[in-house]
Amino acid sequence: MAALTLGGALLLAASPELAAAETRAPQTMKPLAAVSLDAGAKHVIGYFVSAEGACKLTLAVHEGGESAPFSTSRLQVSVDAGKSAKFDTAEGKSLLFTCRPSAQTMTAAAIDRLASRIDAQ
């Protein structure tokens, strides 16, 4: 699984004392069909093309509201068929993109990573 940050720290390993808060139902993507996702203060629009047995994912990340209308970044990543790429924000949000085995569809899901401490007793 590939993991990148979207404007913040990346949580590489989770403590067994932390629990995830919420995962939304994934959206199915087809080649060149855009998907729109919210990741906290960031808005992400993405699409992919199928090439060489992988999903070539392109994301446009808008960071800010009306006060920063031109604050958009683009990132591209190749996700092998049957694999996933996860993008985390510093706000406790993640986006998970999974390239299906045929590389003809992807799923995209927004995940709230907000965690609560579970006290061991």
C-alpha atoms as one frame of an Amber mdcrd trajectory, in Angstrom:
protein
   0.000   0.000   0.000   1.379   3.401  -0.921   0.911   6.255   1.525   1.436
   9.980   0.989   0.536  13.090   2.912  -1.818  15.823   1.794  -0.439  18.855
   3.596   0.386  17.297   6.930   2.022  14.622   8.986   1.674  11.007   7.953
   0.736   8.398  10.515   2.731   5.333   9.489   1.942   2.974  12.330  -1.138
   2.834  14.493  -1.028   2.136  18.182  -3.248  -0.750  19.299  -4.733   1.768
  21.736  -6.266   3.861  18.956  -9.532   3.182  17.165 -10.745   4.628  13.854
 -13.896   6.732  13.971 -15.703   6.401  10.631 -15.373   5.095   7.069 -17.768
   6.202   4.333 -18.988   3.856   1.595 -16.508   3.772  -1.301 -17.349   5.263
  -4.693 -16.607   3.238  -7.825 -14.523   5.029 -10.446 -14.250   4.191 -14.149
 -11.421   5.388 -16.420 -11.516   9.154 -17.080 -14.652   9.573 -14.907 -14.000
  12.105 -12.150 -14.709  11.602  -8.469 -15.048  14.423  -5.933 -14.137  13.916
  -2.264 -13.833  16.104   0.812 -10.919  15.571   3.182 -11.431  18.141   5.901
 -10.398  21.581   4.661  -9.169  20.016   1.419 -11.324  19.193  -1.590 -10.009
  16.508  -3.951 -11.056  15.776  -7.523  -9.520  12.719  -9.135  -9.631  10.433
 -12.133  -7.568   7.539 -13.456  -6.591   5.805 -16.665  -5.804   2.122 -17.008
  -2.324   1.482 -18.407   0.226  -1.325 -18.171  -1.839  -3.311 -15.656  -2.160
  -0.391 -13.245  -4.437   2.526 -12.442  -2.682   5.825 -13.210  -4.387   8.116
 -10.675  -4.384  11.914 -10.953  -5.620  14.064  -8.063  -6.207  17.811  -7.897
  -6.133  18.959  -4.268  -7.672  22.332  -3.428  -6.378  23.592  -0.081  -8.545
  26.382   1.245 -11.779  28.207   0.714 -12.594  31.441  -1.021  -9.600  33.141
   0.605  -7.215  30.889  -1.369  -8.947  30.346  -4.735  -5.757  29.379  -6.578
  -4.221  27.096  -3.970  -4.478  23.805  -5.858  -1.891  21.045  -6.158  -1.841
  18.126  -8.569  -0.373  14.761  -7.832  -0.085  11.615  -9.884   0.545   8.095
  -8.683   0.482   4.669 -10.302  -1.441   2.072  -8.284  -0.836  -1.536  -9.310
  -3.891  -3.706  -9.972  -5.155  -5.188  -6.705  -3.262  -2.605  -4.606  -4.242
   0.585  -2.751  -2.900   4.087  -2.197  -3.779   5.993   0.976  -3.468   9.749
   1.374  -3.592  11.268   4.873  -4.157  14.841   6.029  -3.031  16.449   9.261
  -6.708  16.894  10.183  -7.354  13.201  10.737  -8.855  12.520   7.306  -7.660
   9.938   4.781  -8.529   9.065   1.210  -8.140   5.447   0.130  -7.948   4.567
  -3.583  -7.970   0.874  -4.570  -7.183  -0.338  -8.089  -9.358  -3.375  -8.788
  -7.598  -6.518 -10.115  -8.496  -5.794 -13.754  -7.283  -2.145 -13.477 -10.548
  -1.157 -15.193 -12.167   0.286 -12.057 -11.025   1.897  -8.823 -12.772   2.536
  -5.543 -12.350   5.796  -3.653 -13.273   6.204   0.005 -12.986   9.032   2.509
 -12.020   7.845   5.980 -12.125   9.765   9.242  -8.996   8.716  11.119  -9.938
  10.618  14.246  -8.989   8.292  17.001  -9.969   7.870  20.566  -7.744   6.413
  23.208  -8.945   3.104  24.576  -7.795   2.617  28.132  -6.400  -0.822  28.855
  -7.780  -2.191  32.080
